Amino acid sequence: MTQYEIILYWSNEDKAFIAEVPELAGCAADGVTRQEALGNVETVIAEWLETTQELRRSIPEPKGRLLFA
């Protein structure tokens, strides 16, 4: 399980649950159910972190709960 905050919401436009990770630019996933969206975003987070390491870019430290959304 990730230490990064995940914002989960329903999108009428996409007809799916969306899981976004605000601390990781562009890191998001969707799913038909909340559980599917969360599972998918965990995979995307792992891939995001792996790609960022391969590109030798800095990885932000998890801040935990954000004070805004």
Backbone hydrogen bonds, N-H to C=O, Kabsch-Sander energy under -0.5 kcal/mol:
donor,donor_aa,acceptor,acceptor_aa,energy
7,I,20,E,-3.0
8,L,6,I,-0.6
9,Y,18,I,-2.3
11,S,16,A,-2.7
12,N,10,W,-0.6
15,K,11,S,-1.7
16,A,11,S,-1.3
17,F,31,G,-3.0
18,I,9,Y,-3.6
19,A,29,A,-3.1
20,E,7,I,-2.8
20,E,18,I,-0.5
21,V,27,C,-2.5
24,L,21,V,-1.8
25,A,23,E,-0.6
27,C,24,L,-2.5
28,A,26,G,-0.8
29,A,19,A,-2.1
31,G,17,F,-1.7
37,A,33,T,-2.3
38,L,34,R,-2.6
39,G,35,Q,-2.5
40,N,36,E,-2.8
41,V,37,A,-2.4
42,E,38,L,-1.8
43,T,39,G,-1.5
44,V,40,N,-2.2
45,I,41,V,-2.7
46,A,42,E,-2.0
47,E,43,T,-2.2
48,W,44,V,-2.8
49,L,45,I,-2.8
50,E,46,A,-2.2
51,T,47,E,-2.7
52,T,48,W,-2.4
53,Q,49,L,-2.2
54,E,50,E,-2.4
55,L,51,T,-2.1
56,R,53,Q,-1.6
57,R,52,T,-2.6
